[in-house]
């Protein structure tokens, strides 16, 4: 690396100042003579401590470069491999900003977001009464499922992802064929807002919870799929009978 004449003069003056301030008088005198530094520049105050300032700046820059290289290496590892059960636990895999996508489309607050158990899509529910389907790999909006007349409070997939259940403040539960995005059944039975809905792992048993206070000790209404009909049960005996019939 070749220094310009101006930079070379500034470096010589800074070195001379450092030798003088450090008490190396003999080395200072020899250096000033050999470097042919003018007397007016030797005593120039702008060179006081300049060499130390430059040196500490270089050290700070080197540390920043090393930190950035370390972060870049870590980022590359995360991007290429992602977390694995052997290498990292789920507790340490915390998303970091910025977000990959910001999905917009609902007109009111979003109440629930779930991922499809098989495909790379996610579904969101909102107080605007709509359910929206998104491709979370590309961030693209797919379609809107409309049917509820009030806020959609919860959504759930059965284990295969073929059926989506949604519940609403309009007192209904809707079942959607996720292949054709059509409502295949509307379930009635609650007298107040339906706040939550969930499938059991087998997929033929649906549980819903409401604010209607009509179920004592059960916490919700139970729906059982029997010969393509969803039966509502509100007691342990009826639930047991429905499960037995569904297993025939």
C-alpha positions as CSV (number, residue, x, y, z in Angstrom):
1,X,0.0,0.0,0.0
2,X,1.5,3.3,-1.1
3,X,0.8,6.5,0.9
4,X,0.4,9.9,-0.8
5,X,2.9,12.6,0.1
6,X,0.4,14.3,2.3
7,X,-0.5,11.2,4.3
8,X,3.2,10.3,4.6
9,X,4.0,13.7,6.1
10,X,1.1,13.4,8.6
11,X,2.2,9.9,9.6
12,X,5.8,11.1,10.1
13,X,4.6,14.0,12.3
14,X,2.4,11.7,14.3
15,X,5.3,9.3,14.9
16,X,7.5,12.1,15.9
17,X,4.9,13.4,18.4
18,X,4.5,9.9,19.8
19,X,8.3,9.5,20.4
20,X,8.5,12.9,22.0
21,X,5.5,12.4,24.3
22,X,6.8,9.0,25.3
23,X,10.2,10.3,26.3
24,X,12.3,8.8,23.5
25,X,14.2,12.0,22.9
26,X,17.2,10.5,21.2
27,X,15.0,8.4,18.8
28,X,12.8,11.5,18.3
29,X,15.8,13.7,17.3
30,X,17.2,11.1,14.9
31,X,13.7,10.5,13.3
32,X,13.0,14.2,12.8
33,X,16.4,14.6,11.1
34,X,16.1,11.5,8.9
35,X,12.4,12.2,8.0
36,X,13.3,15.8,7.3
37,X,10.3,17.1,9.2
38,X,10.0,20.9,9.1
39,X,10.2,22.6,12.5
40,X,6.8,24.3,12.2
41,X,5.1,20.9,11.8
42,X,7.0,19.3,14.6
43,X,5.3,21.6,17.1
44,X,1.9,21.6,15.4
45,X,-0.7,20.7,18.1
46,X,-3.0,18.9,15.6
47,X,-0.6,16.0,15.7
48,X,-0.7,15.6,19.5
49,X,-1.9,12.1,20.3
50,X,-2.8,11.5,16.7
51,X,-0.9,8.2,16.4
52,X,-2.7,6.7,19.5
53,X,-6.1,7.8,18.1
54,X,-5.4,6.2,14.8
55,X,-4.2,3.0,16.4
56,X,-7.2,2.7,18.7
57,X,-9.6,3.4,15.8
58,X,-8.0,0.5,13.8
59,X,-8.4,-1.8,16.8
60,X,-12.1,-0.9,17.1
61,X,-12.6,-1.5,13.4
62,X,-10.9,-4.8,13.5
63,X,-13.2,-5.9,16.4
64,X,-16.3,-4.8,14.5
65,X,-15.1,-6.7,11.4
66,X,-14.6,-9.8,13.5
67,X,-18.0,-9.5,15.1
68,X,-19.7,-9.1,11.7
69,X,-17.8,-12.1,10.3
70,X,-19.0,-14.2,13.3
71,X,-22.6,-13.0,12.8
72,X,-22.4,-13.7,9.1
73,X,-21.1,-17.2,9.7
74,X,-23.9,-17.9,12.2
75,X,-26.5,-16.5,9.8
76,X,-25.3,-18.7,6.9
77,X,-25.5,-21.8,9.2
78,X,-29.1,-20.9,10.2
79,X,-30.1,-20.2,6.6
80,X,-28.6,-23.4,5.2
81,X,-29.5,-25.9,7.8
82,X,-32.0,-24.4,10.2
83,X,-32.5,-25.9,13.7
84,X,-32.3,-29.6,14.2
85,X,-33.2,-31.6,17.3
86,X,-29.6,-32.8,17.6
87,X,-27.9,-29.4,17.3
88,X,-30.4,-27.0,18.9
89,X,-33.4,-27.2,21.1
90,X,-36.7,-25.4,20.2
91,X,-36.2,-23.1,23.1
92,X,-33.2,-21.5,21.5
93,X,-34.7,-21.2,18.1
94,X,-36.2,-17.7,18.5
95,X,-37.3,-15.7,15.4
96,X,-35.3,-12.6,14.8
97,X,-36.4,-9.4,13.0
98,X,-37.0,-8.4,10.3
99,X,-40.0,-10.6,9.4
100,X,-40.0,-12.4,6.1
101,X,-43.5,-11.2,5.1
102,X,-46.2,-8.9,6.5
103,X,-49.6,-10.2,5.5
104,X,-52.4,-7.7,5.2
105,X,-56.0,-8.1,4.1
106,X,-58.3,-8.4,7.2
107,X,-60.4,-5.3,8.0
108,X,-60.5,-6.0,11.7
109,X,-58.3,-7.6,14.4
110,X,-57.0,-11.1,13.6
111,X,-58.2,-13.6,16.2
112,X,-56.3,-16.8,15.2
113,X,-53.6,-18.1,12.9
114,X,-52.9,-21.8,12.3
115,X,-50.7,-23.8,9.9
116,X,-52.0,-26.6,7.7
117,X,-50.7,-30.0,8.9
118,X,-49.6,-31.0,5.4
119,X,-49.4,-28.2,2.9
120,X,-47.4,-24.9,3.0
121,X,-50.4,-22.8,3.8
122,X,-51.7,-21.0,6.8
123,X,-55.2,-19.8,7.7
124,X,-56.2,-16.7,9.6
125,X,-59.5,-15.8,11.3
126,X,-60.7,-12.3,12.0
127,X,-63.3,-10.2,13.8
128,X,-64.4,-9.1,10.3
129,X,-66.1,-12.5,9.9
130,X,-63.7,-13.8,7.2
131,X,-61.2,-16.6,7.1
132,X,-58.2,-16.1,4.8
133,X,-55.8,-18.7,3.3
134,X,-52.1,-17.7,2.7
135,X,-49.1,-19.4,1.2
136,X,-46.5,-18.8,3.9
137,X,-43.6,-19.8,1.7
138,X,-44.2,-17.0,-0.9
139,X,-46.3,-14.7,1.3
140,X,-49.1,-14.7,-1.3
141,X,-52.8,-14.5,-0.5
142,X,-54.8,-17.5,-1.7
143,X,-58.5,-17.0,-1.0
144,X,-61.1,-15.9,1.5
145,X,-63.7,-18.2,3.1
146,X,-67.0,-16.3,3.7
147,X,-70.0,-17.6,5.6
148,X,-70.0,-16.3,9.2
149,X,-71.9,-13.2,9.9
150,X,-70.0,-12.2,13.0
151,X,-66.4,-12.4,14.4
152,X,-64.6,-15.7,13.8
153,X,-63.1,-16.6,17.2
154,X,-61.3,-19.9,16.5
155,X,-60.3,-22.3,13.7
156,X,-58.9,-25.8,13.7
157,X,-57.8,-28.5,11.2
158,X,-58.5,-32.2,11.6
159,X,-55.4,-34.3,11.5
160,X,-55.3,-34.9,7.7
161,X,-56.0,-31.3,6.9
162,X,-59.0,-32.1,4.7
163,X,-61.5,-30.4,7.0
164,X,-61.3,-27.0,8.6
165,X,-63.6,-26.1,11.5
166,X,-64.4,-22.5,12.4
167,X,-66.5,-21.0,15.2
168,X,-68.0,-17.6,15.5
169,X,-69.9,-15.1,17.6
170,X,-72.9,-15.7,15.2
171,X,-73.5,-18.9,17.4
172,X,-72.5,-21.3,14.7
173,X,-69.7,-23.7,13.8
174,X,-68.9,-24.2,10.2
175,X,-67.0,-27.1,8.6
176,X,-65.1,-26.4,5.4
177,X,-63.9,-28.8,2.7
178,X,-60.4,-27.5,2.4
179,X,-59.9,-29.1,-1.0
180,X,-62.7,-27.2,-2.6
181,X,-62.9,-24.3,0.0
182,X,-66.6,-24.9,0.4
183,X,-68.7,-24.9,3.6
184,X,-70.0,-28.5,3.9
185,X,-71.9,-28.2,7.2
186,X,-73.1,-25.5,9.6
187,X,-73.6,-26.7,13.2
188,X,-76.1,-25.1,15.5
189,X,-76.5,-25.8,19.2
190,X,-74.9,-23.0,21.3
191,X,-77.0,-20.1,22.6
192,X,-74.1,-17.6,22.9
193,X,-70.8,-16.8,21.3
194,X,-68.8,-19.9,20.4
195,X,-65.3,-19.1,21.6
196,X,-63.3,-22.2,20.7
197,X,-63.3,-25.3,18.6
198,X,-61.0,-28.3,18.3
199,X,-60.8,-31.8,16.7
200,X,-59.6,-34.8,18.6
201,X,-56.7,-36.6,16.9
202,X,-59.0,-39.2,15.2
203,X,-60.8,-36.4,13.3
204,X,-64.3,-37.8,13.9
205,X,-64.8,-36.0,17.2
206,X,-65.2,-32.2,17.5
207,X,-65.3,-30.2,20.7
208,X,-66.6,-26.6,21.0
209,X,-66.7,-24.2,23.9
210,X,-69.1,-21.3,24.4
211,X,-70.2,-18.6,26.7
212,X,-73.8,-19.9,26.9
213,X,-73.5,-21.5,30.3
214,X,-75.9,-24.2,29.3
215,X,-73.4,-27.1,29.8
216,X,-72.6,-28.0,33.4
217,X,-69.3,-29.6,34.2
218,X,-68.4,-30.4,30.6
219,X,-67.0,-27.1,29.4
220,X,-68.5,-27.4,26.0
221,X,-70.7,-29.2,23.4
222,X,-69.4,-32.4,21.8
223,X,-70.0,-33.2,18.2
224,X,-69.6,-36.7,16.9
225,X,-69.4,-37.7,13.2
226,X,-71.7,-40.7,12.6
227,X,-72.7,-41.8,9.1
228,X,-71.7,-38.4,7.7
229,X,-73.9,-36.6,10.3
230,X,-72.6,-34.5,13.1
231,X,-74.5,-35.3,16.3
232,X,-74.6,-32.9,19.2
233,X,-74.3,-34.4,22.7
234,X,-74.5,-32.6,26.0
235,X,-74.0,-35.2,28.7
236,X,-71.6,-38.0,29.4
237,X,-74.1,-40.8,28.7
238,X,-75.1,-39.3,25.4
239,X,-71.5,-38.7,24.5
240,X,-70.6,-42.4,25.3
241,X,-73.6,-43.6,23.2
242,X,-72.6,-41.4,20.3
243,X,-69.0,-42.6,20.4
244,X,-70.1,-46.3,20.5
245,X,-72.4,-45.7,17.5
246,X,-69.7,-43.9,15.6
247,X,-67.4,-46.9,16.1
248,X,-69.9,-49.5,14.7
